[in-house]
Amino acid sequence: MNGNKPIIGIAGLTNLNPRPGWRQTEFVITGCANVQAVMRNGGIPLVIPVDVLRSDAEAALAVCDGLLFPGGPDVTPWYYGEEPLPVIDIFEPDADDAWLKAGQVGLKRKIPMLGCCRGIQLLNVLMGGSLYQDVQLQGEGIIQHMQKFDRSYLTHHVNIEADTHLAGILGQGEHKVNSIHHQCVKVPGKGMRISAYAPDGTIEGIEDEEGLIIGVQWHPENLVDSNPEMNKLFKYLVDTAAKRAGKAD
């Protein structure tokens, strides 16, 4: 194994295994697609448990050159100054606390961070922004954002803004993406620029000025085969992490 490959920490979640006979055993989880996307694009994935991040995120991330915040449950509303509305789904304050602590370490150490779906929402809250607890709260004319087919299916378009880091990664203009969410960015956090919109105006991408924080509302990890250009997001994370850690070839 190439010892110079950058290590990409993946913020984990905790879940109960539903298999009979396992007696509700808890597991640290992330989607296999997250692990595979990092590996395919030259990084070494390291899934980090919620409890570890909550207790000592600084130590947990000491070996990480980049961070991936993947999909998952809704973000707890009180982290952006709201109480839960009836439209909200399951949220996990412990996981939010853990991921926000990881994000704070990322900001402090200037670790490149990529957020996908829940990840973009979490990063926006980290930067002081807010969320719509449901996309329908934006008003009339909202398109379907919770697709009814396989996660690799391309379901709607996004438009990537010119002169953004995201445009530098994927190209400006129209792109096809999947869509598996019911929450979205409302007010971008401090220092965050909107980099992509859906046709109905839903914010689909945000980034910071340096390009160390990139967030997309879709699930690129599930599109690396059906829309291979999405590998570029993970390649960007891995390459940026490698350069900052002095591991670039």
N, C-alpha and C positions, 0 to 999 in steps of 0.2 A: 504493500500500500504506500502511496506517495505521502510522506509525512508533511509535505508542504500544502496539502489540500486544506482549505479553510473549514473550520468547524462551524456549522450553522445550528444554533440552538433553536429548537421548535418548542414553543410554549404548549405544554401538555394540558390535558383535562383529566378529570376523574369520572369514571363511569362504573356502574354495576354490571357484571356479566350476567346475561339472561339465561345462560345454559343451565338446564336441570342438573342438580347435584353439586353445583358450585356454591350454593348457600349464600347468594348475594355478595360474593367476593368483589371488592373494589379493585379496579385496574387503572393504571395510568395509560391514557390513550391519545392517539392522534390518528388522522386518516393515513392509510398506507400511501395514498397518492402524494401526500406532503413529503414523506420520506423519499419516495421514488423520484419526485421532481427535483429535490436537492441533489440526490446522488447522480441523476442523469446529467445534471449540469455542473458537475465537478466539485460538489461540496460533500462534507461528511455530516450527516444529520445526527443531532443529539436531542432526544426528547426529554424535556425537563419537567418533573412533576410539579403540580400546584403547591404542595406542601413545602417543597424545597425552595421554590421562588418566594413563598410567603415568609419563610423563616430567615432566609439569607440570600437574597437575589444577587448581591454583590459577589459572594463566593460561588454561587451556582453558575454565574455567567463568566467567571474568570477565564475559562478556556474557550469561550465563544468569540468568533470573529464576526459573526452576523446573526441576526435574529429573524425568525419567521413567526408571525402571529397568524394562525390559520382560522378557519371557520369554527363555529360552535354556537352556544346559546346566546340569547339576547344579553346586552350589557345592562347592568343594574342601573336604573334611572337616577338614583340619588347621586351617582358619581358625576352627573351633569346637571344637578340641581332640580330634578323632577321626582314626583312620586309615580308609581306604576299605574298606567291606565288599563282599562279592561282589555284593550287590544294586544297587550304585551304577552309574550310567550314565557317559557321558563327562563329564569335568570339565576346566576350563581355568584353571589357576592364574594365568596372565597376565591373563586377563579379570577374574578375581576381584580380583586386586591392583588393577587399574585402577578397577573399579567401587567398591571399598572406599575408594580414595583420593578418588574423586568424592564419595562419601557423607560422608567426613570434612570435605571442603570445604563440602558442603551444611550439615552441622551447625555448622561454624564461622561461616558466613555467614547461618545461619538461612534457607536456601533451601527453599521448599516441595518435598517429594519424594513421588512416587507410585510404588509398586512393585507390579508385576503378575506373578504366578506366580514365576519365578526372582527377580523383583524384591522380593517380600515376604520371601523367604528371605534374600536378600542384605542387605536392610535390617535384618532381625532379627539376623543375624550381626554386622553393623556395630555394633549396640547391645549386643553381648556375649551374645546368645542362641544357642541351638543348634537343630539340625534332626534330624528322623528321616530317615535315608538312604533309607528306603522307607516309604510309609504303612503297609504291612502289619506293620511292626515295632511298631505301636501295640497290636496284639493282635487278637483275633477280632472279627468283625462289621463289618469295614471295607467300605464300599460302593465301587463303581467310581469311580475318580478319573482314569482314562485312557480317555476316551470313544472310541468306535469310529466316530464319524460326523463330519461337517463341524464345523469350529471354531465356527460360528455356532449350533450346536445346543445347546439348553438341556437339560442332562442330569441335574442334581440340584438340591436346594434348599440354601440356607444360611439360618441365622437370625441376624439382626443384633441385637446387644444394645442395650437402651435406654440413653439418656443417653451415647451415644458420638458422636464426630464423624461416623463412618460412617452412623449412624442419621440424623444431621442432613442428610447428603447423599442417601441413598437411602431413608430411612425404616426404622424398626425393624421386626422381625418377619421373616417368610419371604419369600425372593426366589429366583428361578430363575437359575441360572448354568451356564456350561459348565465343563468340568473336563479339563485336559490336563497332569497332573503325577503324579509318583510320590514326590516328597519333600514335606515340610511342616514347619511350625514345631513344635518340641518344647518348649523352654523359652523363653518370651518374653524379649527383651533388657531391659536396665535402662531403666526409665521407659516401657516399652511395655505397653499394655493390650490384651487380647484383645477384638476388636469383633465377631467373627462366627465361628460354628461350622457345620460340616456336620452332618447327622443322626447320623453315627457318632462325633461328638466331635472330628473333625479341625479344627484351627484354620484358619479361612479369612480372618480379618482381624485386623490389629493396627494400633495407632496410638499416637502420643505424646500427651502432655497438651495441647499447644498446637494439635494438628491440623496441624502442619507435616510430619509423617510419616504417610502413609496407605499401608497395604499390604493387597492382596487376593490370594487364592490363585488366583482364576480369571483369565480373559483378557477383560476388558471391552472391549478394542479390537476384538475380533471379534464383539461383541454390539450395537454401536451401531445396527444396523438390526433385528436379530431381537429385541432387548430394549432399546429406545431409552433407558430410564432409565439405562443404563450410561454414556451421554454425560455424566451429572451428575458422574461421577468426574473426567473430564477437564476439565469446566467448572469444577469446584472447584479443580483444580490451576492452571488458567489464571487464574481470578479471584483466587485467593490470591496467586499470583505477581505479578499486575498490581498488587494493592493494596500489597504489600510493596515493589515497585519504583517506586511512584508513577506507574503507567501506567494506573490505573483511570479509566474515563470519569467 
